[in-house]
């Protein structure tokens, strides 16, 4: 605790939302329900409407329900552990990673992964915003939209998590009204008869496995939900860690998986259009454009905020560069504007399926270190360590697990073992982390969980 007080005393963390040190209990002013409101901004992201439409139309409604729920159970359990740990320790996702298997410098690998994840989602969701605005203002050059839809998030994000929370709650009634109106418009058009009995398309490749398995694979692109939730969950008081873990873990994951994806699939079947930016704009004109802008602004504020915090920790650790959170927000928005030009939205399903392997390898390794190494097998001390003086620079436990999971699973995703191998690739990656993480902790005797000079007092 003396180390924590010393670092906090020499850091202006009120200015950067505790990017490099834990949130103290005195700084945890938001309840679990309030944080859930922030996270629910993700469920309004229209990328899920489009993904849900593609999956249901390809694999059938019931197959989607079973596959999505199965993946939600896996991701939700991982998210619960991440959020519980973040609330207890005050750690963000980067501090959790460095403490749980990667080391002080080793966690910069996953910090880059996390930043890349948020930027990829920003690009896909920003693409929806651009499509809606262009549908109503087709004469304006595309480049103008790509630049402005990135830079607009500088003023929206630079005031931190409390403003993000307010934005999420204020806009919820607006979104509710719009979603009710689009549902009523769809019902006026006759709805989507036979939606619940929709079977899989005859064009899918059954050599890649059952439709349920293929849905599960496609949905592992949201494996980083636990890391995202922990960045906000660290502001939940430790006494509410369990309820926070439940709300931001399995509850949030199930809501995110099922409600918007099914709703988007139903709307898509009704309007005979996969792109929500198109059918919202055609249904409501300028008001439809407003809906798309609000929904995408809500989620991309989260993406920019999380990326800025993550990049701040990487720069501080590797290069001893310390700048304000506002500076990192500006840099993040500039990068996001550039990535928008790649049009990842049109490639969303492919991006999510491949990138999901990278994410499950990371979050699965940390999950395994917390659950197996600390609590079940007790292979490492159960401590909340995060500082340079407390940890080894590189911890082979987490790094080895991550590298082996990616080495085995990524070639499978690109077809090395045929279509079925590509389908099971995320499950292979997760299984590797569950085996290799405790095995490496056992082989190293837990020596790398703290620096050689750190006195270990289990918490």
Order of alpha helices (4+ residues) and beta strands (2+ residues): alpha-alpha-alpha-alpha-alpha-alpha-alpha-alpha-alpha-alpha-alpha-alpha-alpha-alpha-alpha-alpha-alpha-alpha-alpha-alpha
